[in-house]
Amino acid sequence: MEEFLFAFLNGDILREAWPILWQGFLYTLALSAITVPLGLAGGVILALLSTSGPRGIRLAAAAWTDLFRAIPPLVLLVFLYAGLPFAGIDVGAWGAVAIGFFLNTGAYYGEVLRAGIGSVPAGQMEAARSTGLTRGQALRHVILPQAVRNVLPDLVSNTLEVVKLTSIASVVALPELLFQARQAQNATYNATPIVAAAVAYFLLLWPLVRLISRLENKAMAGR
Amino acid sequence: MTRPAPSPAAAATRPIVDARGLWKRFGPLTVLKGVDLSVAERELVFIIGPSGSGKSTLLRCLNRLEEPDDGSIHVDGIELLSRATDINAARRRIGMVFQSFNLYPHMTARQNVMLALRKVLKQERAQAEEAAARALDRVGLAERMDHYPAQLSGGQQQRVAIARAIALEPRVMLFDEPTSALDPELVGGVLAVMRELRQDGMTMVVVSHEMAFAKAAADRVVFMADGEKLEEGPPAQIFGDPRHERTRAFIRQIDRH
């Protein structure tokens, strides 16, 4: 027992590692604050193109979505960060993260939102258009609000995955939480920093998990 | 483009709706086969016919929710099918009420009415709120303004839908089976609102199976079958002395219900 506490819940080690763990936590927060909105924006664009564009655009959006769901995000990130410079394009670490997540999580959010738009009855668009609203106005004020509501649990669930996925940013030299924890572990030969990172992720994501359950219960009750 | 001379009856008042030679195909199915329909100002025209006759499609062509393959549609002097026509501007003058109400479920009754006032007519919030309140009052729902559609009965929802359309002060109102989705005891309230609109001089085109209402309120009844207009005339003639065999069969069948 004492050995277990020493290896996993070691107060001295935690105190020592705290500064870099805190820094990593801030990086993870910043990465999430960038990747979630970018992914959502990409998702909205893809969902609109794949449901409401002309036929050619719809097909292109669907192919785009397939492509970026099939490419592992880690590969995409490494390519953007370490591959593009060979073409004379250097987007930097943050640029690579922004572009990579826009492409990857945008494709996932896009699929969720597309399903949401598909769940809104066709009569809603017809009613809106019959009053003189343009297609864009109808999408914005009538279709999208209902679409988002219909897939809210899935959107939040996807967001959870995006936050966890930010840990891959360490491959482009952004010292996020998991990376810092491993650094601390290597320096101290002790697993406590990893446990601390797990607790930090939990505290960050648990509210989202609760939110999903509540939304799902509400959706069930609404049936 | 030359147009056929108007019939003597229609010459008295310029028709508000003037559709000519409408054709519509869905894949292998031809649902409109060169249909003409002209509606004069303040006229209430009833379109009846068996299901699949094309009557709803005809109505939906009149605000271009359905795109005819051929023909022309003038509404209030504007050619709807011309590429140069701003269809959104034209639709402001054409109100439509649907069988399934199609209220926006995430908005209150008043917000449902306000949306187009704000976004299409670009009214200020206060002005739109007032106009929406007036429209809802006209359909007898002033007290339910802040209710969401799910909190209203089917009849009340349909009256909100009517308010949403009339708030834009359209020149003509299209009704696509407005009472077909309603429980029998809720039909009366919707018909009462339609009767009042009629008394206020609204031009109306109604696709419906409410024959009693047609007999009492319609100026003209159009009978359609298989994508063609087979017969039209005053309700007394269509219901009392139909000329066409198909009309006779249809009326007999309806009367039995």
Interface residues (C-beta under 8 A of the other chain):
Chain A: P121 G123 Q124 E126 A127 A128 R129 S130 T131 G132 L133 T134 Q137 H141 V142 P145 Q146 R149
Chain B: N63 L65 N88 A89 R91 R92 I94 G95 M96 F98 S100 N102 L103 Y104 P105 H106 L115 A116 K119 V120 A161 R164 A165 L168
